[in-house]
Amino acid sequence: MTSPHGPAHGQHGHLCSDACAHVPAAGGIYLVSPSSAVRDPAAVELACRRLAREGFKTAVDRAALAVHQRFAGTEKQRLAGLARAARQKHPIVMVTRGGYGLSRLLPAIDWRAMADSGKRFVGMSDFTAFNLALLAQTGAPSYSGATAVADFGGDEVDDLTAALFGELMRGELEILSFETADADPVDCRGTLWGGNLATLVSLLGTPYMPRVRGGILFLEDVAEHPYRVERMLAQLWQAGVLERQKAIVLGHFTNYRLAPHDAGYDMPAVLQWLRRTVKVPVVTGLPYGHIATKATLPVGQKVGLATEPGMAHLVIDEHHH
């Protein structure tokens, strides 16, 4: 059992730093850029070195550093990068960064080829569009969490982010336990799905929005004022999505600025509205979002969720429980 609040405990709880002498082999990672352009190519090189220290060999797609307007290359270049990622030998495909750009590509992606490749696709933010479209089109799972530049190419690497990513990729992460200040009581099992709230809402009414019933929906966002967060949650509620879930798990909503006329209206007020309006248990405190310490989560996988006072437990691997 791994906890994002202090030392890990249990069978797969050891946290490795860069100084660890023995890092278990974890296969290879292929880096691809389907969204916004990488601003600093040196960050990708640094990410590759750090991922190697975590036990991952890396290869960088030949168009990963391309630039066209705000995008990591033209649509043709980015689609070709995803196609190469599905064909190459490394088992893990990680995006360099999020931003924007995948929405344009969704109708042109060969989803069956993506699913049949057996690759473990990993990313977050704009990559939510890929995670959810893959699930909607094929039922195949993927992963939301670590990205190369944000988590391995910056000034420093968060040890717990790296450890949780490595454990999940090696199939070692059984339970993710995290502190929660005010979780509703819940003990359930369902399909884990979600990601960036704005990106998820943009898929409503399209063939790329999964129709998940009895799921566990996790959400985060960045630079969205609380009223915009509430508006998107209201859209999901009014579209019937929220009340089809067994639980709503909230990560972090960061980098927004309140105005004087908000007059006390803030994210806690949104949370109060959500609980009052949607009769589904809400769990807060998930270590996920545009933050330094984040878990990588399986999208489209059956998981368990249980709460107790002050803590929540996400059962990732149910084989042992």
HELIX and SHEET records of a PDB file:
HELIX    1   1 PRO A   41  ARG A   53  1                                  13    
HELIX    2   2 GLU A   75  ARG A   87  1                                  13    
HELIX    3   3 LEU A  102  LEU A  105  1                                   4    
HELIX    4   4 LEU A  106  ALA A  108  5                                   3    
HELIX    5   5 TRP A  111  ASP A  116  1                                   6    
HELIX    6   6 SER A  125  PHE A  127  5                                   3    
HELIX    7   7 THR A  128  THR A  138  1                                  11    
HELIX    8   8 ALA A  148  PHE A  152  1                                   5    
HELIX    9   9 ASP A  159  MET A  169  1                                  11    
HELIX   10  10 LEU A  197  SER A  202  1                                   6    
HELIX   11  11 PRO A  226  GLN A  238  1                                  13    
HELIX   12  12 LEU A  242  ARG A  244  5                                   3    
HELIX   13  13 PRO A  260  ASP A  262  5                                   3    
HELIX   14  14 MET A  267  THR A  277  1                                  11    
HELIX   15  15 GLU A  318  HIS A  320  5                                   3    
SHEET    1   A 6 LYS A  57  VAL A  60  0                                        
SHEET    2   A 6 GLY A  28  VAL A  32  1                                        
SHEET    3   A 6 ILE A  92  VAL A  95  1                                        
SHEET    4   A 6 ARG A 120  GLY A 123  1                                        
SHEET    5   A 6 SER A 142  SER A 144  1                                        
SHEET    6   A 6 LEU A 297  VAL A 299 -1                                        
SHEET    1   B 7 ILE A 175  GLU A 179  0                                        
SHEET    2   B 7 MET A 311  VAL A 315 -1                                        
SHEET    3   B 7 GLN A 301  GLU A 308 -1                                        
SHEET    4   B 7 ASP A 187  ASN A 196 -1                                        
SHEET    5   B 7 ILE A 216  VAL A 222  1                                        
SHEET    6   B 7 ALA A 247  THR A 254  1                                        
SHEET    7   B 7 VAL A 282  THR A 284  1                                        
END                                                                             
